[in-house]
Every structure is written in structure tokens, then in C-alpha cells.
């Protein structure tokens, strides 16, 4: 092979692309736009690992929890920080109260100075939200004066809602669980979570499924305008070029479009990078600086895309004979062979088969076999679809004029129609497989909380010593609150909690009025001053043993650590009561006590829990409740109840899939529109001729719709078969019972069909403009 000749021919093709007149550069621009969209998404994909890494580093750098078993003493280089996170209309707000204890106290990342008491430093997004008309309830909850904004280093995303507010007296709450004394920020001695083979498998499959449609679209984009290009190559044969030289020149034209696509793709990526800083998808936002592609991966894209353009063009021309007087395509082209197309998915299944039944117990899945197997199955879609379209349209019979025009066009160029649909089919097949895998393993990462949402929908935790009766009354007066069950909680032990081994016997203490205690036990009778001991607890069995009159018990708060302790003597007349399930779904044990029976010296050791039933028909009922919580005590916290709890790692993968799927769908839509416009441009004279002979525009419009609908229906059918097959194999690999969520399968195929129909609708206005007799004019 003469490399010099190759270089000259490729260079000539590049010059023809830009200096060959209007046809050449229009085709180059169309190719570049299609390739550029794919390149932009590929660059985004290469930037994602860095973005995730930087987000993680930012999160770790601002970590403000102490993992030490001992509390740090106050010093001139310490500060106290309290977690006061909240939620506003389903958006999380990261809040921290801060109090420096000396001149060398560490500054939180993103802050240049500590805010004074009554002041706060906010994120740019929170500042915009607080300035809006809809944030009145949030402004009531954050009664601080804004004195600055948090820098980028203190935020994990551009749309994050966060604030630091100055406070005093936080040291008294250091052991409460939400308040910590620190001498530096950042996680110390983090304990890494053990790798989960199933989550690793999910990660791999998500990446492959999201990137495969991009590669398919890039390969399809370099073949835009193929028929017109082939006719131009005949002219080259007329002036002396041989067949191989003509093919190399064609490859050079495609490479020109690909190189221009790299430039446009880089521009699209830089524009999208800036836009990414102002959007939020599924609660995730990033700073533009996060999206820096890996140099090695970016270089791979820069080399692979032009190389793919040359390879795909040479492959496409292998069955085309270019003669000096025209392009000869066999009048009756040889039928596509099925056997080698079936080899691709069969080989993919063969690579995945050894890992069936492996689950979690037999170590990690072989990543190379997983990637190769999934790729071959998805590539099998692109190989099988042209054969399927050709086979089906060859058997389609008579119909209306629009139908006949569409069918004849598909019979003549079924490969072009299949290429247009390939990307959608691959994306839908991968989406169906992933949906099956997520649905199958969802139970493994989603736990039932056991919370009884019919009795309460929200929980409020208030600091030790907060008067429960008065607090409950404030919530009862809050708009949208139906019912309040207020309970004080602590722990009782047979001996001091301060000893190294702790008490031999221990049990719970719950304080509440008679109505609240009846939520926990079946009480024979109740009056203020009564004391009960529960019988029938699922966990604490020591209560009846400690209920003898005169027994001295040591009380420890449920949240204050071991620095505070008091003694309580069991009185006479303690009544046994059978336990019932409380709103959290558990049967409590130990002692129940009405407020009148609680000695004054024990009140500061009882932590308050309020279980609220909310009238959700009241607008912003939860926001009113959160405002009351903040007014009761800045360190009080609320928790929304839900029936299930999902693993954070699993949830993050699912969120990543959603973000990636949205990007891929946008690419699919944009690329399909460019492809459709390119095909219409190629057929401009044919459309004009049909109109000149009296064909109705409505008929031509319907024919274009049928030309799109038939291949997409076949593509989605094939995608469903391959997707269900791949999903079944993946479920068997994870040792999970196989089940097909038909609703999800229909939803995925429906979304793919909707994208194509939308693109077809958008292409109708250009079609109408092309259907004019003056389109026959030529020079």
C-alpha cells in the first residue's frame, strides 16, 4: 500500500469537499453537523469521569462530621458547626450554623470570613431564590441578613442551595449528633464501602448503552449525501481516476466532514459546557470547570472519528461500481445474507453466558466480557435491521399512492432507511435491557422503612430539654397539621452509663400525654402522673425486670452522649400494659411516663420526637411545618416519611442513567432531523417532478411519513426482542428472577417512536418548500 498515494487522494477528497461547489460544501456541512453532535456527546462522556471525581473531592473537602469517638476540646484552632439542612418545595437546602472558637479556626471551603450572628453567606442559586416572590416561606425560615456568597470551592454544583449562618452557644450541643467541633474540614480516615459487583455491572452497562447510539449516529452521519457523492465520483473516472483512487477521494470527502465535525463538536461541547452550569437535571448540577475531558480520551475521539469516517465510507463503497459514465448499482441487488448478521448477537450471548448465575457470591463480573458481550448484542441490532427492513418491504404489496411511493422508495434504498433508524433501535434496545435490570434488582437496594404513613407523614426532632407540651401546641396551631403525637425519649440503665462496660440491664423511656401513649400501648386507664411498663416489646425485654418499686435507674438522653446523667427511682404503682406498634412500625419496650410523673431534673435529658399527620390538600403544608420547626429551635430537624428507602449508590447510578438518557435522546432527535433534511435535499428534483406531474402535496407528505414509520416500526420491534434478550441474560447474571416489565418496554418503544414522529413533523415545513416545480431548474 502506497501511503503517499493514499495521502494525496485523501487530500484531494478534502479539497473537493470544500472547493467542489455548493453541493460539496453543503454535504460537508451536513456531515459536520451530524458528526459534531456526536462528538460533543462523546467529549461530554470523556468529561464525566473528571466531573464525578471533582464533585466527590469537593464533597469530601467540605465534610464537617467528626468520626472520632472522642470529642475534641475547645482550642484557638477549633470551630463548632451544626447541621441545619432543610427542604423547600422538594429541593434540598444545605444549611450550617458556624461559630469559631479561636483566631485560627478553620474556614469552611468557599468562605473568606465567618458570618456574625444573625448573618449568613449563601450560594448564588439560594440568593436568587430568596430574592424571588415565591420564596416568602423560605425567607421566614432563614431570618438572617445576607452578607456574601459561597465560592465555587464550597459547592458541589452551580444550582446547589446552601448557606452558612453565624451562631453562638453551639458548644453546649456538641454531643447532640447534629453539632460537631472541628479543627479542620475533610473526611478523616474514611471507610470505603466494599465494592458491589451488581452495581459495578450496572455502571458498565449504563456506559455502554449510552455511548453505543452515539457511535452509530457518527457512523451514519459520515454517509450523508452518499448518492450525489457517487455521481460526482463518476466524473473523476471520466478524467482518468481508477476505481480505487475514486474510493480514496470519497473517503477524503467524508474525512473532511468528520474533521469539520470535530471542530463543530468541540464548539458544541464548549457551548454545552457553559449551559450545563445553569441547568439542573434530576437534582444534579455541575460547574462548567468540572467538565474537562480527559486528554487521553479526547485524543482518542479526535483520532477515532476521522478514522471511522474513512473506514465507513470504504465499507459503504465496496458494493458500488463507479464507471466513467455513471454509477452502476446492480439492477437487482443481491439479497443481504442473514447468517453472519446472526453471528454478532450469538457471539455476544456466548461471552455473557459464562457469568450467568454468578450474582454477588462469586466475585466481580469480568468487565471485558461484559463490555464485549453487550456491544456485540447492540451491534447485532445495526446488522440485523437492514436485513429485516429489506426482507419485509420486499413483501409489501399494493396500497394508496402515498403507500406505493413510500414502499418503492424503501425497496430501492432500504439501507438508507435502516441507517436512519439504527441509532433509535440501539438506544431503545439498551434502554429496555437496563430497565429490566433495574426493575429486577430494585428490591435488593430498596428497603421497606416500616413507617405507618396513615398515622404520620412527618417527624420533628427537637433538642433535649425542649418543653414538649408547649411545642406540641405550636404545631397543633400550624396551618396544615391535622394531628400531633409528641413523645419524649431517653434510655434507662441498671447502673451508670459512664462505666466502660455500661449497665447490665437497659431499657427505653417514653414520655407523653395519655393520647400520645395510647398510640404505643393498650392502656387500661390513664391520668397525668401515671407510669406504665410495656410488655410484649420486640426488642427491649428488660423493662419488666427493672420495674420493681425502689429500683434506682440511670437515665441517659437518646441524643446527648454520656456527659449528662441522672438517677430516677421507680415508684410504686407501675402498671403493665401490652405494647402496640407505634407510628414507626415498631413495638416499644421499657417505661411509659406521663409528663406529671417526670421529675424536673430529668426533663433536660429527654429528647423530643413529634409525629405529625399533615393535611396535604393545604398548599405548602410541609413548608409551614418546617417554619414552625425552625421557630421552635434552630437545631430542631424535620424528616419526611416515605414507605421505602433506596441505596444512595444505586440511586446515583439511576440518576446518572436518566441524565445520560436525556442527552442521548436530544442527540438522537437532532441527528435524525439533520439526516431527514439531508435525504429531502437529495430528493428535491424528484419531489419537484412529482409535483409538476400533478401529485398532491398531501400525498407526498404521507409518503414521507410512511417511509419513516415502516422502518421505525421494524426497528422498534427488533429493539424490543434484543432488549428483552439482553435484559434476561443480565438478570440471570445477577442471579435475579427474570421478569419482563411490559409497561416499561412499551414506554421505551413509545419514547423512541415519539422522537421519530416529532422529527418527521419538524421536517414537513422544509418538505413543503421543496415541493415546488421550480426545483427542477438547473444550471
N, C-alpha and C positions, 0 to 999 in steps of 0.2 A: 504493500500500500504506500503510495507516494504522498507523504504528509504535505509537501509543498503544494501539490496539485489540489489536495483537499482544502488547504488554507486559501488558495486562490479562488476556488469555486465557492467556498462559503462566503468569502469576502465579496464576490460578485453578487451572490444572492442578497447579502446585506445591502449593497448599493441599489439593487433593483427594488428592494422593499421601500426605500426612501426616495429614490430618484426615478422610479418607474411610472411616474404619473399618478393621477388621482386614485386609480384602482389599487396601486401598490401601497401607497401610504394609508389609505382608508383601511385596507386589510391589516396592515401593520398596527394601526391604532386600535382596531377592534381586538386583535390578538393581544396587544399590550394591556388593554383594559381587563380582559378576561384573566390573563396571567397575573396582572398586577393585583387583582383582588385576591387571588390565591396566594401570591407571595406575601401580601400584607398579613393574611391569617397565619401563614407559616412563620413569619417573623414574630407575630404575636405569640405563637406556640413556643418558639425558642426563647421568648422573653418570660414566659410564665414561670419556669423553674426559678429564675432570679427573683421575680416578683414575690413568689411564695416564700422564698428564702429571706428576702428583706422584711416582709411582713412578720415572719417568725422572729427575726432578730429584733425588730422594733418592739414586738410584744414581750420578748424576753428582757430587753434592755429597760423597760419601764415596769417590770414585775415588782410589786410592792407587798409581797407576802413573805413573812419570815418562816422558814421551815425548821428553825431551831426549836428544840424542846424547851430551852430556857429563854426567858425574857431579857433583852438587853437592858443594862442600866442606863439611866439618863446621863448624857455627856454633852460636851460642847460640839460634837460632830454627829449628833442624832436628831431625828425629827420623828414626829408621830403623824401617821396617816390613817384615815378612816375611809372605808369603802361605803359610799352612799349612792351606789348605782340606782337608777330609776328607769322607768319606761314611759314614753309619751306616745300614745296612739300607735302602739305596736312597734315603735322604734326605740331601741336601747339607747340610754344616755349614761355614759361612763362618768361617774362623779366621785370626787375625792375631797375630803376635808384635810387640810395640812396645817401643821404647827411646828415650826423649827424650835429646837431646844438649845441651840447654841450658834455662834457665828460661823462654825464650819459645817453646819447641817447640809446634807447633800440636796441639791436641787433636782426635782423631777425632770426627766427629759422633756424638752420643749419649753421650759420655763427659764426666764432670765432672772427672776426675783420672786420671792414669796408674796402672795397677796395678803394684805392685812385682814383682820376680822371684819366681816361684812363686805368683802370684795371678792371678786373671782376673775380668773383668767379662763377664757373659753376657746373652743375650737372655732374656726371660721364658719363652719356649717351651723353650729349651735348659735353663733352670733346672728346669722341670717334668720334662723328660725325664731329666735326670741324677738327679733325686730318685726316679725310678720304679725298680721292681725289675728291669725288663728292660734297663736301661742299664749293667749291670756292665762289659761290654767297652768301652763308650764312656768310662766313668769311668777305666778303666785307661789309656786313650789320652790323657786330659786330666788329668794329675796336678797340677792347680792348685787353690788354695783360692778359692772364690767370695767376692768382696768387694763385689759390686754388680751392677746390671743396666743394660743398654744402653738409653738413652732412645729414644723413638719416632723422633727425627730421624736416628738411626743405623741404622734398619732399614727395609727396603722393604715388609715385610709383618708382620702380627701373629704369624704362625706360623713366621717365619724362625728358623732355628737358627744362632746366631752367637756368637762370643766374641772378646775381646781379652785376651791374656795378656802379662804383663811378661817381659822377657828382657834379657840383657846379652851383649855381644860380637857383636852383629849387624853392626857396621860392617865386619868382616872379610869379610862375604858380600855387600856392597852390589852387586857386579857379577855376581852369580850368576844373575840373571834373575828370581828369586823375592823378592829383597830390594832395597828402594829407600830412598834418602834423600830426604826431602821437607821443604819449608818451608811447605807448605800442602796442603790436600786439595781435590779437584775437578779435573776434566779440563782441561788447558791446551791451547788450540788444537786442539780435536777435529777430526778429518777426517770430515765427514759421508759416509755411504755414498751412492753415486749411486742415484736412485730406480729401482725396478724396476717397469715397467708391469704385469707379470703379478701381482706381489704387491699392487700398488695395486688391480688388478681383483679379486683375492681379497678384499681388505678391504671393497670396496664391496659385493660380492655377499653376503658374510657378514652385513654390517649389514642389508641389505635383507631377506635371508631370515629373519633372526632377528626383525625388527620387524614384518614383514607379518602373521604369525599373531596377534600381539598386537592389531594394529588390527582384524583380522577378529573376534576374540573380543570386543573392546569393542563393535563394531557389533552383534554378536549379543546381547550382554548387555542392551542397552537395549530389546530386543524381548521380554524375559521377560514372561510373563503376558498376551500380546497378545490372546488370545481373550476372556478375562474383562474386559480393559480395554474392548474394543469393545462388549461388552454393557452396560457401565456408561455408555458414551457414548450409547447409545440413550435412556437415562433423561434425559440432558441435552437431547436433541432433543425429548423429551416436554414439557419445561418451557420450550421456546422457543428453544433454541440452533440456529443453522443448521449445515449440514454443515461449512463452513469453520471456524466457531468451535469445533465439536467436535474437529476435527483439531488445531487450535492448542492446545486444552486437553489433548489426548492428548500432544502434543509437550511441553507443560509438565510433565506427569506424568513423561515419560521424562527430561526435563531435571532434574527433582528427583532421580530416581535417580542420574543422572550426577553431579550436584553432590555428593550424599551419597557417591557413589563416589570423587570427588576427595578428600573428607575421609578416607574409609576407606583409599584408596590411599596417601595421604600417611602415614597411621598404619602401614599395612603396610610401606611403604618405610622408615620410621624404625625399626620393629622389625627388619626385614631388614637394615638398615644396621648395627645393633648385633650381630646374629647373624653378619654377614659377618666381623666382627672375630675370630670364634672358629672359623671353618671354613677349610679349605684344599681347593681343587679343582684337580686336575692339577698340584699343586705350586705353585699360585698362591694367595697370601693378601693381604689388604689391611687397612689400618687404617680404622675407621669414618670418621675425618676425611677420608679420601680421597674418599668417596662424597658429594660435594657437587654437586648438579645445577647445570648452567649456568642462571643466572637467565633468560636469553632462551629457552632450550629448555623450561624448566619452565613459563614463562608461556605458551608455545605449547601445551603439553599442557593447561594449565588452560583455555585458550580453545577448543582444538580438540575436546576430549571433549564438553562440553555442546553445542557446535555440531553435532557429529556425531550426538549423541542426537536433536536436533531434526530434522536432515536425514533420518536413517534412519527415524524414526517417520513423517514426512510421506510419504516414499517408500513405506513399507510400506502406508499407508492409501490410496494412490492408486487401488487396485482394490477398495476396500471401500465399500459404500453404507450409511451409518448412518441408519436411519429411526427415527421416534419409538417404534415398537412392536418394534424389534429390528434386528439387524444382518443385512443381506441380502448374502450372497455368492452369486454365480451358482451355480445348482444344478450345472451342468456348466461349470466354469471354463474359460476359453479356454486352449488349449494354449500353453505357453511357446514363444516364437519362438527359433529357433536362429541366424539369420543375424547378428544384432547381437552375440550372445554370441561368435561366432567372430571377430568383428572385433577384439576385445581382444587375444587371443594373436597374431593375424596382424599387428596393428599393432606389438606388442612385437617380433616377429621382424623386422619391417621396420626398426625403429630399430636393432636389433643387426646387421643384415645388412651395412651399410657397413664395419663393423670386422672382418669375417671375414678371416682371413689376415694380420692386422696384426702379431701376435706382439710381439716386443720391438723389431724393427728400424725400425718406422715411428712411433716416439714413443709418447706416452701415449694410453690409450683415453679417449674423450670421456666424462667422468663423468656428465654429464646424460643422454646417450643410454643409457649402461649402466643407470643407476638407473631411467629411464623404461621401457626395454625389459623389464628384469627384473620391475618392478612390474606392467606390463600382462600379462605372461605369468602371473604368480601370481594377479593379479586375475581373469584368464580362468578359473582353476580355480573361483573362487567364483561366476562367472557361468555356467559350463557345468554345474556339479554339480547345481543344481536341475532343469535340463532333463533331464539324464541320469537322475536319480532318478525324475522324473515319467514319463519315457518307458519306463523298464524296469518300474517297479511297475505301470504300466497294463497290461502284458502278462503279469503273473504270474497263474497260474491257481490251481486248487483244491489243497487240501492238508489237513493236520490242522487242528483247531480253533485251536490256537495260531498256526499259519501264517496262517490266514484272518483272525484278529483283527489280526495284525501287518500283513498286506498291505492290509487295508481301511483301517486307520489311516493307513498310508503313502499310500494313494491319496487319502484325504481331505486330508491335511496333509503333502504331500511337501516343501513349502518349509521347514517347521519341522524336519523330519528332516535336510534338506540343510544348514540353518544350523548345526545341532549338529556336523556333520562337517566343515564348511568349514575350520575352523582346523587340524584334523589334516591334511586334504588339502593345504593350502597348506604346512604345515610339512614334510610328507613330500616334496612336490614339490621344494621348495627344498633339502632335505637330500640328495635323490638327485642333483640337479644339482651341488651343491657336492662331494659325494663323487666324482662323475665328474671334476670339475675337479681336485680334489686328487690323485686317482689318476693323472690324465693328466700333471700337471706334477711329480709327486713325484720322478721321475728327474732333473729339472733342478735340484733342490735337495737331493738325496741323493747323496752320493758314496761309492764303494767305498773303504774305507780300505786295502785290500790286506793287512791283518793276517791272519796264519795262526792262527786260533783253535784249530786242532787241536794246535798246539805250545805255545801260551801263551795265557792269558786275562787276565793282569795284568802290568803293568810297574811297576817301582820305580826311581825316580831318586834316587841318593844324592849328597851334595855331594862336591866334589873332595877327594882325599886319604883318603877312607874306605877302610879295608882291605877289599878285595873278597872275599878268601878267607874271612876271619872272618865277614863279613857274609853271604856265601852260606851258610855253615854254620848261622847263626842261622835263616835262612829254611828250610833243609832240616829243621830241628828244629821248625818251626812246624806246628801242627795243621792239616791240610787241604791242605798243599803237597805235590804229587807230585814235582815236578822243578824245579830252579833252573838257569838259564843265566845266569851272571854275566859281564858284559863291561865292560871299561874303555874309554873312548873319548876321543880327542883329535884334533888336526889337526897335520900336519907341513907345513912350507913350505921352499922352497929358500933363502929369505932371511928376515930379521926381519919379523915381523908388525907391528912398531911403525912401520915406514915408511909414508908416506902412500899409496903405491901397493900396498903389501903384496908378498908373494912372487910371483915369476913362475910357479912351479910349486907345487902344493899337493896333498895327498892325505890320506887318513884313517889313523888309527892305532887298532887294536883290540887290547885285552889280555884274555887269558882262558886258562883251563887247556885242555888238549887236548880234553876232551869238549865244552867250550863252543865252541872254534874249529872243531870238526868240524860244528857247526851252520851255519857260514858258508862253509866251503870243503872241497874234497875233498883231504885231506892224505895224502901218500904215507906218512909216518911222523911221529910227534910225540913229543917228550920235553920236559920242563921246561928252558927255556933256548933253545928253538928260535925262529927268526924266519922268517916267510914273507912273500912279496909276492903279492898277488892278481892274477890275470889273468882278464879277462872281465867286469869291472865295467860296469854300465850307465851310471855317471855319472863316476867318477874314473878317468881314463886316464893320470894322471901317475905312478902308483906304480912301474911298471917302469922309467921314466926316472930315478927317484930312487934306485933300489936298488943303485947301484954302491958297492962297499965303499969306505969312507973319506969318503963324501959327508956333509957337515955339514948337518943339518936342524934347523930351529927348530920346537919344539913349542908349540902353544897349546891350552889347555883348550877343550873344546867348550862350556863354560858360564861361564867366568870372565872373559870380556872379554880385553883386551890388556895388562893391567897385569903379568901374570906370563908369563914366557917362559924357556925353557931350550933347550940345544943337545944334540942326540944325533947320534952318528957311526954311520953304517950299518956294521955288522960284516961280516966275510966269512962266506960260507956261507949267505946268504939264499936260500931255496928258493922257486921259483914254485909256485903252487897255483891250480887253477881255482876260481872263485867259485861258490857256491851261493846260493840265495835264503835269506835269514835269516828269523827269525820275523816281521819286519815286512813281508815280501814283497819286499824289495829285494836286489839283489846288491851287496855292498860292494866297495870298492876299497882300495888302499893296502897297509899293512903289518899283518900279524897277529903278535902277540908273546905268548909265554908269560910268566907272572909272573917266572920266573927270569932272563929276558932284559931286564927293565925296570930301568934304573938307579934307585937310590934318589932322586936329585934330580928324577926325572920323576914320581914317584908322586903328588905333591900336585897335579899338573896333569891327572891322568886322572879323568874323571867316570865314576861307576859307573852301569851300567844292568843291572838284573836282570829277566829274563823268567821268569815263574812259571807253571807248569802247576798248576791248582787242582782238587782233588777236590771237586766241587760237591755231592756226596752228603753231605759233612760239614757239619752245621749251623754257620752263621756262619763258614765257612772264610775268606771275604773279610775278615771283621772281625778274626779272629786275625792275618791277614797285615798288615792296616793297623796293628794294635797293635805288631807286630814292627817295622814301618817306623818308627813313632814312637819306639820304644825305641832303634833304631839311631841316629837323628839327628832332632831336631825339625824340621829343614829338609828332610828326605827327603820325597818325594812318591810317591803311587801313582796309577796310571791304569788304569781298567777298559778292556779292549779290546772293541771292537764291530766288526761287519762293515761297517757303514755310518756315515756322518756326515751329519747334517741341518743345513741352514742355520738359524741362530738366528732370523732374522726370519720365515722360513717356519714354523718350529716354533711361534713365539709366536702367529702367526695361527691355526694349527691348534688350539693350546691355548685361545685366545680363543673359537673356534667351539665347542669342547667345553663350556667353562663356560657360554656363552650357550645352547647347546642344552639343557643340563640345566635351566637356569632356565625356558626356554620349555616344556619337557616338563612341569615342575612346574605352570606356569600352565595348560597345556592340560588336565592331569588335574584340577586344582582347578576350572577353569571348566566343564569337561564335567560334573563332579559336581553343581555348582550348577544347570546347565541341566537335567540329568536330574531332579533333585529338583523343580525348578520345573514341569516337564512332568507329573510324577507328581502334584503338588499340584493342577494344573489338572484332572486326570482322576480325582480322588478319588471323586466321586459315581458316575462311570461304572464304576469298578472295584468300588465297593461294590454297585452294582446288579447287575453280573455275578456277584459272589459270592452275592448274595441269591437269584439265579435258579439257583444250584447249580453255577456254573463252578468248576472245581478251581483252587486257588491255583497248583499246579504249571503248569497250562495258561497262566494269566496271566503267570507268571514267564517261561515260554518265549516268550510273545508279546512281552514287553518285550525279551528277548534278540534275537529276530528283528528287531524294529523297529530295534535298534541295529546288528545285523550286516549287514543288507542295505545301508543307506546307507554304512556304513563300507567294505564291500567295493567298492562302486561308487566311493566317494571315493578309495580307495587305488589302484584301477585307473586312474582319471583322473590321480591324482598321479604314478603311475609313467610314464604317457605324456608328461605335460607336463614332468616332471623329466628324463626321458631326452632330450626335445627341447631343453630349455634347456641341459642339460649338453653336448649335442652342439654347439650353437651356441657356447657358451663355449670349448670345446676348439678349435673352428675359429678363433675369435677369437685365441686364443693360439698358433695355428699348431702345434697338437699333434695327433698321430694320434688319431682317435676310437676309443674302446673303451669298452664297457659292462661294468662290474664287476657281474655279475648277483648275486653273493653279497652285495654291498653294497646293491643295490636291494632284494633280498629282506629283508635285515636292517633297512633303513629302514622298509619297509612293515610288517614284522613288529613293529617297535617301536611304530609308530602303532596297529596293531591291538591290541597288548597293552595300551596305555594305555586304549583304549576298553573292552576286556573287563574291565580292572581297575575302571574307573569303573562299569560295569554291575554287577559283583559287589558293589561297595560300596553300590549303590542298592537292592539286593534287600531288606535289612532294613527300610528305610522303606517299600518296596512291600508287604511282608507286613503292616506296621502299618496301611497304608491300605486293605488288602483286608478290611474288616470291614463287616458290614451296617449298623452304627450310623453309618457315614459318610454314610448317606442323611438323617440328622437335619438339620433346618434350622430357622432361626428367622424 
